Amino acid sequence: MHRNATVGIAQAGALLFGGVTYQMMEAAFRPPAPARRPWADVVRRAAAAHRVEAR
């Protein structure tokens, strides 16, 4: 009976520490910042200029 209880307590401890570790890792890592694409600004300006010329 004690052996069975010891196994259950050990498993519960592993779940508890696993959950705490997951929460710590989740808090530590932020999603990556959106990539800055300098060429996108150039394309946007060229498209806007083309729209102005087409009028």
Summary of the structure (lengths in Angstrom):
residues: 55
radius of gyration: 27.9
end to end distance: 86.6
largest distance: 86.6
contacts: 82
relative contact order: 0.06
helix: 80%
strand: 0%
